[in-house]
Amino acid sequence: MSVFDELLQGLQAADYPEKSQLLNYLLHTLKQIKKLAPEDRDAVTGYVCWEVDEMLAALPAVEDYRRKDSMFECEDVLLGILMHLHPNSGTLPAGMMHKLERLAKLVDSYRSLEAAIDKLFEMDSIDGSAAGEVIALTEGIEDDYRRGKLYAGLVHYHDRYGKLTADAKARFAAHIEGAIDRCLGMESKEARDNLELLADLCRQFPTDATAGQLDRLLEIEDGGIRFFAADSVLTLGLELPKHIVEVLARDLEYANLTYDVLKQHGKQSLFPAELANEEYLAKSDLVHWLTYPTELNGKPEQIEYIGKVTWLFKKDVYHVFRFRSHSDNLAEEDHGKWLIGWSGSEGGTFSNFDHYDDYAKPTVEATLKNIKKKLLG
C-alpha cells in the first residue's frame, strides 16, 4: 500500500487537462518529502511507466492539437517526476529510458512550430529570412489553436526583440496585421484566444493599420482582448476611449490590471473615481487570480469582502474575502461553500480554498485575527 494510491487511481481516470494539474500537485508534494518510503517511490514510478505506455499508444490517434498540447504538458511533468524519483537513470525500470526517448521524439515531431520558434530566438541575430521561415510554417497550419503558438511564442520572447532586424520586425508586423483581420472574421474560441495575444503584440509590431485594428478590438465584448488592446493603445500613444475604460473598470477580472496600466501611463484619472479604492482593486486582483486555469478557471459566482489585516508598521496589508463557486476544479465538497482568499499589497494573492466556516468566529474582528494567525502568519 502507498499513501499515493488514491491520488494515482484518480490520475488514471482523469482527462489530460485535469491530469496536468494533479501531476503538478504530485510533483510539488514529492519535493516536500525529505525521505520517501520505498513503496511510495515504487507506486509513483509504476504509475508514470503506465502513463508513458498510454501516451505512446494514444498520441498518434489524437487529431485535435489542443488535446495533444494537454498531453505534451503531462509528458513534461511526468519526466520531471521521474527525474526527481530517479536522479540516476540507472535506477529506472528496465526499458523505461528507451520508452522515454521514444515519447520525447514523438512529441518533438508534433511540436515543430514551437521548436522553430525556440530555435529562432536562440539565434544571435534574427534576419527577415529566418523570421519568414517561421511565418511560412505558421501560415501552412490550418489548426488555429496551433497557429496561436507563434503568437504565444512572440509574447514569451518579448525580451529578445533586440535580436530582430528591421526586416524581421516588418515581416512579423505584416503577418500580425493579416492574422488580426483573419481572426476578426471568425467566431471560434481559438480565434478569440489568438486575438488576445495579437492585441498584446500590436504595441511591439505596429503597422499603418494598427490604430484601426485596435479600435475594432476594443469593441469586442471580451475582457482579455479589450484589456490588451487598451494596453497597446496607451503604449502607442493613442487615445483610449473613456467608455472602454469604464467597461474594463467594471469588469472584476481586469479592473485592477486596467488601473495599473493607466497609472503607468499617467492616465489613472480616467479610471472611475468611485472604483479607485483599495477594497475594489484588491477584489479585482483576487478575482483575476481565481480565473487562472490552475485555480477556478473562471470568476467566482459570489465574492464578499471580510476586511483587512496588517502587520507591524502596516507595511504588509492583506484584504481578505470569501467567495463561492461551482467550478469543476473544486472538490465536490467545496461546491457552493464560502471559501477564503486574499489579495496582498506586496503580492501574495492566493487561496487554498479553505472553508470560511472553519475559521469564522462570533465577530468579524475575531474571524480576521484567526485567519491572520492560521493562514497568513
Buried (B, 14 or more C-beta within 10 A) or exposed (E): EBEBEEBBEEBEEBEBBBBBBBBBBBBEEBEEEEEBEEEBBBBBBEBBBEBBEEBBEEBEEBEEBBBBBBBBBBBBBBBBBBEEBBEEEEEBBEEBBEBBEEBEEBBEEBBEBBEBBEEBBEEEEBBBEBBBEBBEBBBEBEBBBBBBBBBBBBBEBEEBBEBBBEBBBBBBBBBBBBBBEBBBEEEEEBBBBBBBBBBBBBBBBBBEBBBEBBBBBBEBEBBBBBBBBBBBBBBBEBEBBEEBBBBBBBBBBBBBBBBBBBEEBEEBEBBBEEBBEEBBBBBBBBBBBBBEEEBBBBBBEEBEEBBBBEEEEEEBBBBBBBBBBEBEBBEEEBEEBBBBBBBBBEEEBBBEBBBBEEBBEEEEEEBBBBBBEEBBE
